[in-house]
Amino acid sequence: MNDLSPNGPPLDPATRHALADLADAQGRTVEEVVAEAVRRYLREEERSVREAAERLARAHADLLRRLGQ
């Protein structure tokens, strides 16, 4: 299949066309390209959130220690 289902994410025609072109150039389906993009996005966002949480924990370590006593 070389197109997203109607229940897929709302994408403008230019983005759909670019996805179809990329998938065709890579010999993959649009769904495979989108699934890989979503996995990459999730990994990056998880990393970003984890780093922010670690920064906050370091910045407030003393307070967190006192609250834990």
Secondary structure, DSSP 8 states (H G I E B T S, - for coil): --S--TTS----HHHHHHHHHHHHHHT--HHHHHHHHHHHHHHHHHHHHHHHHHHHHHHTHHHHHHHH-
